[in-house]
C-alpha cells in the first residue's frame, strides 16, 4: 500500500456554497498546518478550527488522528468557488501531498482494516442510492449484517478444512478426526445458507437497479397508454393501429421510495412482419427478466388466456378502457383502469406495491439480501465447490482430495470479503468510485 499523503475535493464538482478538501496520510497534519495562519494555529484532534488558508480563503479545518481511512486525516471546508478549490488543492500538492485516485480513500480504509471488501463496495452503493429502498439496503450492508453472514460461513468452512488438514498430518496413523456423517450435515447446512443468499439476488438486484415490471398484452390493449399515464408524459407513441410498438421502451418511476422499471412491449400476436415479430420476441424476453408482469386486457373484448409462460412470475391482470364500458363491473379478477380518465391508476400503483412487498417478505431481511453481481458469481462457485465436497464424502474419496474442494470454496468466499485479493480486483472495484471517496 502506498504510504504517501493524498488529497482530493470530496464534495461534488462545480460551484457550491462550500467545498471540502480531504487529506489522508501520515503527513496530513503537517502539510495542512503549513498553510494555516496565524502561524500559531494548531489543529486539535476532532475539533473544528476557524482559520485562514494561505491568504486564499477563510476555512474550517478538522483533524482526525484516525479518520475514515484509518490514517491521520484533515478535512478543510472552504468556499465553493472553482478557483478557490483548485488553488487550495495546488497549495496542498505543492506542500507534499499527491492527488488521490478514484476510490483511493475507501481503498485505504479497506487496506487498513476499517472495512472489509463487501462493506467498501456498499459505500459505492450508498453514494449511488437515489431511493429510500436503495439507501436502506446499502446502509444495512455497510453496517456489516451481510458481512457478518459471510464471516460465519467462512468460519464454518475453515473449521471443516482444519479438521481434514489435521487428518493429513496424521495420514500414517490412519486417524479420522472428522466424522463423515457430521461433515455431510454441516455441508448440507452451508449449502442451504448459500442457496438462500443466492435466491435473494433477484430481489436484491431489483432493489439496487430498479424492479423490472413488464407491461404485456395483445395489440391495442393500452400498454403504451398505461406507460404514459404512469409517467404523466407522452413517452410512448399511441395509436389505434395494431403493432405500433415494435420494440421495448423502458422508463423508471418511484413508488413509495422504490424504483420500478416499467417496460412497454410489443403487442403479442402472430405477424408476417419481420420487425414486429422481433418485437414480440423481445416482449417474451422482457417477461422472462421481469419481477412483476402487468398483463393488459382490453375490457371491451372477451377475455382470453395469456399466450405467455407466466409461471413463477408475480402477475397482475389489468383490465383497460373502463371509460368505454357501459357497466364497470363483470370484467373478472384484476384491476380495472382507464388511462383516459385516470380511473383505477392509484389502485394499480398500490397493487404493484403490494405485489412487490409480498415477494420481498419482511423488511428485516434486508441485511442478508445479495445485490452485488460479483458476489453472486463468487457464491455460485462456493456452492459448486461444496457440491463437490458432498459428492466426495458420499463416494468416500481421500481427505486430501476433499480438502482441495474445501480450499476452493474458501478461496471464492474470500474474494468477497477481501481475504483474497489482487491488484486487478481492487483496481476494478475502487476505480468505479468517484474521486474524493
N, C-alpha and C positions, 0 to 999 in steps of 0.2 A: 504494500500500500504506500502511495506517495505520502511523504510527511511534510510537504511544503504547505504554506498557508494559502487558502483560496478565497476568492471574493466574487460576489455577483449581486446584482439587483434582484431581490426576491419578490418584489411586487410586480404586477403586470406591466408590460411595456407600454410606453406612452405617457402623456401628461396627466397628472392627477394631483390631488391635494397634498399627498405625501408619497415618498418612495422610501423603501427600506433596503439598505445595503447590508449584506451578511458576510462577515469574515469568519473563517474557521481554520484553526491550526495552532500550533504551539506558539507562534509569533503573533497571533491575532491581537492580543492586548498591546504589545509593544508597537506594532505597526499603526494601530488606531491612535494611540496616545501621541505619536509623533506629530499628528496634525491637529490636535485639540489645543485650544487656548482658553483661558490663560495656561501658561506652561505648567502651572502647579495643578492643573486639572488631573484628577486621578479617578479612574472608574472603579467604584466599589462593586463587589460581586452582587448581582441580581438587584441593582438599584439604578433607576433612570437618572442620568446626569445631563442637565441642560448646559450646553457649551457651544463654542464656535469651532467650525471645522475649516482650518486653513484660510481664514478670511473669505471663505466661499459662501457659507450659509450658517445660520443658527440651526443646531441639530440637537436631537436627544439620543444619547448613546447608552446602551445597556451591555454589561459584561457578564457572561455566564462561564464560570470555570469549567463546567462540563455541559455544553449545550446540546442541541438536537443531534449533533454528530458524535457526541461523546468526547469532543475535544474542546479546548478553550474557544469561545465564540463571542464575537462582538456584533451587535446589530445597531446600525446607525440610521435613524429616521431623519430625512431631510425633506425640503420642499420638492414637489413632483416635477419641477422643470427638467426638461430633457438635458439642457446644458448643465444644470447642477448635478444631475445623475452621472453624466459622462465625466465631468471634471472631478467629481468625488471618486469615481472608480479609478480614473487615471492616477490620481494622487496616491491611492492605496496600492496600486500596482507599482508605481514608482518607489513606494516605500518598502517594497519587498514581497507583496502578495502576487498571486497568479490568478488570472481569470478562470473561474470554475467551468468545468464541462457540464453538459446536461446531466442532471441527476446525481452529480458528484457529492452533494451534501448528504443525500439519502444513502448513497453507496457507502460513504464513510460511516454513517450511523449503523449500517449493516456490518461492515468490516470490524467496527469497534464493539459489536455485540449489543447494540441498543435495540436492534430489530432483527428478527430472522427474515429470510428472503420473502416468505409469503406475506409478512407484515409490510415489508418495504414495497411490495407490489400493490398492497392495499392503499398505501399512501397515494400512488398514482391514480387509483380508482376514486379515492376521496376527492382529489383535485378535479377529476373529470366529472364528478357527480353533478347532475342538474335537477334531480328529483329527490323527494324525501326517501323513496324506496332505495334508490342507488346510494344515497348518503348513509342510510341506516345499515345497509349491507357492508359498505366499505368500512364504516366505523367499527362495526362488530368484528370484522376480520382484523382490523388494525389493533384492536384491544386484545386480541390473542385467543378468542374462543376457538376459531378454526385451527390456529397454530397448535393449541393445546391438544386438540383431537389428533393432529398429525404426530405430535410428540409421543402421545400414548401408544399410537400404532407402532411407531419406531421402537419404543422401549420393549414392547412385546416381541417384535421381530428380533431385537438384539438379544433378549433373553433366550429365545429359541436357538439363535445362531451360536450363542455362547455354550449352551448345553451340547450341541453337536460338535463344536470345535473342541470341547473338553474330551469328548469321546475319541477324537482323532489323536489327541496327545497320549491316550492310553490304548491305542489300537492293538498293541501287542498283548494287552491284558484281556482283550475281549470283554470289556466292561461297557454296559449300556446305561448312561446317565439319564437319558431322556426316554421316558415311557412313550412308546409309539402311539398308543391309543389316546393318551393325553395330548400329544403333539397334534394329532388329527383334529381333536376337539378345538384346540387353540387356533389351528389354521382355519377351521370352519368359521369360528367366531370372527377372525380377522377378515375372512372373505366376505362375511355378511356386512361388516362395518364398511369395507371398501365398496361393496355393491350399493349400499345406502348412500354413500358420498357420491358415487358416480351417477346414480339415478337422480340426484339433486341438481346435476349440472344443467339440465334443460331449463329448470326454473331459475337457478342462479344466473345463468347466462341471459335469460329473458329479462330478469330484473336489471341486469347490468346494461344490456344493449337495447332493451325495449321489448315488450311482449308482442310477438308476431300474431296478428289477427287477420286471417284470410277472409275476404268478402267474396263469396261464390254464389252461383246460381245460373239459371238459364238466361239467354239474351233478353234484354228489356225487363229484367226483374227489378231493376232500380239500384244496381250495385254502385255505379258511378254517382248517381244522385245521392245515395247514402253517404258515400265518402265526402262529397261536397257539403252535405248537411252537417256531418260531424265536425268538419273542419271550419265551417262557416265561410267557405271560399269556393270559387269555381275552379277547383284543381283538376278535375277530370271532365272530358268532353261528354256531354249528354245529348242524345238524340233518339228519335223513335226508330231509327234504322238498326235492325239487329246486327250484332257483330261490330259495333262502333269501336269498342275497346278491344285491341288486339295484342296488348302487352300488359304486364303488371305495372301498376302505379302505386308507389309506396309513400305514405306520409305518416308523421307521428302526431300523437295527441296525448296530453297528460290528463289522466282522470284520477282524482283523489291522490295525487302525488306519485302515481305510477305511469310510466311512459308505455303507451301502446303503439305498435307499428301496424297501421291498417294498410292492407294490401288489396287494392282493387284489381280484379282479374277479368279475363275474357269470359264471355258467356259460354256455358257448357252446352255444346251441340256438335253434331257431325257436320263438317263442311268440306266442300271440294276446294276451297280457297286455302292455298298452302300457308299463307301468312296467318290466317285465322286459326288454322289447325295448330301451328306453332304456339299461338297464344293460348289455346286450350291446354296444350301440354304444359305450358308454364303455370297455368292455373292449378293443374294437378300437383305440380312440384311445390307451389305455394301452400297448398293444403298439407302436403307431407311435412313441411317445415313449420307449420303454424302450431301455436299452443291452443288457440281458440279459433273455431270456424263459425262464421256467420253465414248460414245458408239462407239465401233470399228467395222468397216465393211470392210471385205476383198474386195478391189476394183476389183479383178479379178472374183468375183462371183456376181450373181444377187442380187439386193437389196431386203431385207425383213424387215418388221417392227419389232422392238424390242419386244421380249416376256417378257416385264417388265412393271411394273406400274411406269412411269416416271412423273406422274402428280405432279406439284409443284416443280419439280427439274429443275435446270439450266442444260440443256443437250447440249453437243457439239457432233455432228456426226463427226467421224474421219475415213476417207477412207484410208486404209493402202495398202502397197505393190505397190506404184506408180511406182517403178522401173520395175515391171513386166507388165505394161500396154504398149500397142503399141502407144496409144494416151492418154495423161494425162487428157483430157477433158471428159465431159459427165458422171461424176460419181454422179452428183446431188449436193444438198446443203451440205455444211460441209467443213472440212479441209482435203486436200489431202496430205499424207505424205509417206515417205519411211524411215523406221528405218535403212535400209541397207546403203543408200547413205546420209541420213540426210536431204533429201529434205522435206521442209514444217515444220520441227520441230520448227524453230523460229516463224513461223506463228502460230503454235499451241500454243506455250507458250504465245504469245501475245493475242490470242483468249481466253485463260484461264484467263489471267489478266483482259481482257475487260469484260468477263462474271462475274468475281468476283466483279469488280468495279460497274457494273450495278446492282448487287444485294445489294452492300454495300450502294450505294447512295452517297450523298455529304459527303466529309471528315469532314465537320464542325459538323456532328452529333456524332463525337467520344466521346464527353463529356457526352452523355446520353446513351451510349451503356452499356448493362448489360453483364458482363463477369464472374461474380462470382456465382458458383453453390449454395452457401449458401444464397446469396441474392435472387437468383431466387426462391428458395423454400419459403423463407420468404415472398416475394411479392405475390406468389401464395396464401399463407394463408391470406394476406391482402385483395386480391381481393375476395376470398371466403367470408370473413367477411363482405365486402361491399355488396356482393350479398345478404347476409342475412339481412343487414340493409335495402337495397332497397325493398326486399320482405316484410319485416316487416312494412315499411312505407306504402306500397301498401295495406297491409292487415289491416292497422290501429291498430297494436298492441300497447300496452302502451309504453311510453317513456323509462321507466326503462329497459325494455327488449331490445329495440333498442340500448340503451346506452351500454348494455353488449357487443353487437357485435362491436360497435364502439371502445370500450376499447380493444377488442381482436385485431382489426385492428391496433390500436396504439401500442399494445404490440409487434406484429410481425415486424412492421416498426421500432420500437425502437431497436430491436435486430440487425438490420443492421448498424445503426449509432452509437450504443453504449449507448443510453439512458437506455436500458435494457440489463444487462449483468449478467453473473455468472462466478464463478471461473473456472468451467468446460469449458465454452465457450471461455474465454480468454486463458486458457491453451492450448486448441485445436488450436486456431488461432496463437498465438505467439510461440508455441512450434515448429512450422514448419519453423520459421526464423533461419538464421544462428546465431551462437554466435558472439557477437560484433555488432549486429544490433538490 
